[in-house]
Amino acid sequence: MSIYESRVRQTQQENDELRRRLQELGDANRKLAEYDNRIALLSQEIERLNTMLRSKVEELSGWESRFRALQQENDGLRRSQGQM
């Protein structure tokens, strides 16, 4: 094999390796785009769940206030019955 043929073969091997690495980078970029989309969807879902949670906390606070008012009313009725 001549020096020229050896150099051509080496260049072809380098070229093949670079193409393989380029393909790997393309695959990695596609995966990165998929992960970015998943992160965006998960962020939206977290925001939706946080909104629901805030709503439930407000609802619970309302129920707690109503419970305390009813409890006070009940205590008042018991006291008035005890005075009779």
N, C-alpha and C positions, 0 to 999 in steps of 0.2 A: 504494500500500500504506500502510495506516495505521500509526501508531506501535505500536498494540496488536498488529497482525499481525506487525510486524517483531520485536517483543519475544517473541511466541509462537514464531516461527520460530527466533530465537536460543536460546530456552530448549529447544526441541526438539533443536537441534543440540548444545547442551551435554549434554542428556540422552543423546543417541545416543553422544556421545564418552565419557561416563561409563560407559555400558553396555559399550562396546567395551573400555575399560580394565579394567572389572570382569571381563569374559570373559578378557582376557589374564592377569589376576592369578589367576583360577581355573585356567587352563592352567598357569601357572607353579607354582602350589601342587601340582597333580597331578604335574608333572615332579619337583618337590622330593621328594614322597613316594616316587616311583619311585627317585630317586637314593638316598634314605635306605635303602630296601629293598636296593638293589644294594650299598651300602656295608656293610650288615649281613651280607649273604651273602658278600661278599668278606672281611670280617673273620673270619667263621666258617671260610672256606676257608684263610685265612692261618694261623689257629690250628691247623687240622687239619694243614696242611703243616709247621708248626713242630713239632708233636708227632711227626709222621713223621720229620722231620729229626733230632730229639733221639734217637729210637729208633735210627735208622741210625748216628748218631754213637756211641751206646752199643754197638751191635753191632760197629762198626768197632774200637772200643777193645778189645772182647773178643777179636776176631780178632788184633789187634796183640799183645795179651798172650799169646795162644796161640802166635803166630808166634815171639815172643821166647823163650818156654819151649822150643819145639821147636828153635829155633836153639841155645840153650844146651845142650840135650840132645844135639844133633848135634855141637856143638863138644866136649862131654865124650866122646862116643863116638870121635871122631877122635883126641883126645888119648890115650885108652886104647888105641886100635889102634896109635898111634905108639909107645907104650911097650912094646909086645909085640915 
